[in-house]
Amino acid sequence: MSNGPEAMLALADGRIFRGRAFGAIGETVGEVVFNTAMTGYQEVLTDPSYKGQLVCMTYPEIGNVGVNAEDAESRRIYVEGFIVREYWERPSNWRSTMPLGKYLEQAGVVGIEGIDTRALVRHLRTHGAQEAVISSIDLNPESLVRKAKASPGLVGRDLVKEVTCAEPYDWDFGDWELGRGHVRASREAMRDAPLVVALDYGIKLNILRRLVATGFRVRVLPASSTAAEILANDPDGIFLSNGPADPAALPYAYRAIADVLGRKPIFGICLGHQLLGLALGGKTYKLDFGHHGANHPVMDLRTHRVEITSQNHGFAVDAESLQGRAELSHLNLNDKTVEGLRGTGVPFFSVQYHPEASPGPHDSSYLFGRFKKLVALFPRYGADSLDRIIADEAEVAAS
């Protein structure tokens, strides 16, 4: 445990937790959620999808392996605050370049440790995710609860505009290799590779790396890009990324997607999956406490294969709202929420979870290969391309 000053976590419903500060000294507000991953706290901290949220890690010891530049999922920390049971100030890992507390301090991110995270998680599971305040400068419970209640929450907020890139850029780094780091693709490999335009709603770097490693050239466009701007790049495929907050607050994004549906193969992950649902005329809704972790079981409804998945989302697609417009492809085995969609007569597929992992298992990494096949077959088979791929996958699974 750190020797930091006293700190307090106050929830909007009046529940108070007392602990000690680590990271930056100060005060922060956001929706408090819990993450059940046992590893990968640096990837969690730097995932832009956590913009607007205070993250509580359920694993009790955090900080053991420090941090390093190679494990970041973006160029900065995006969580609003960090909550742990016990912070380890002295990391023990050969890749570590900095203690976690110093990393948070340099980024100006407020943390609290020493609270009963099990009690907090039980409270959130019972009463739902809610606005909260972490403070090491104001220790008045009544004052902090008022601040939490005054926080705007995530429903109806467009936080994508705060995490997307300002200008288009090309990406050419692939997977990480021991002794080499993230390997840059050669010019020869990129010359004949199909071009994917990736819409940046808060894209994780490992998604970009996986696309390159799969054999794509990647051009990243801002979230506000119109259909005309997307198609002006003459892409072979379109990728829709993860991102924060409420998909229904992004009409510019799902209208652009609606205008390119059927014209190019599309693959969506997380927020991109939700935006696809809205582009098809469906609806989304807020979950009670969301899915955040690296151990969520998901079933492929065609093969009945179960994948353990990495997840980070607080909203979901309403299955009933998409009847006749898309096929439900994957189902969450914990709460039966929608985890995947597949086009019917339109060449797209999407998943609510994170096949790129970081952190998490690699059970679903085959989806990048599926996208590569879809892009390759589309010029010849058009709308039938995905059906051919899915049938082949089901045949392999059955054998």
Secondary structure, DSSP 8 states (H G I E B T S, - for coil): -----EEEEEETTS-EEEEEEEEB-SEEEEEEEEE--SS-HHHHHT-GGGTTEEEEESSSEE-TT-B-GGG-SSSS---SEEEESEE-SS---TT--B-HHHHHHHHT-EEEESS-HHHHHHHHHHH--EEEEEESS---HHHHHHHHHHS--STT---GGGTS-SS-EEE-EEEEETTTEEEE--HHHHHTS-EEEEEESS--HHHHHHHHHHT-EEEEEETT--HHHHHTT--SEEEE----S-GGG-HHHHHHHHHHBTTB-EEEETHHHHHHHHHTT--EEEEEEEEEEEEEEEEETTT--EEEEEEEEEEEE-GGGGTTTEEEEEEETTT--EEEEEESSS-EEEESS-TT-SSS--TTTHHHHHHHHHHHHHHHHGGGHHHHHHHHHHHHHH-
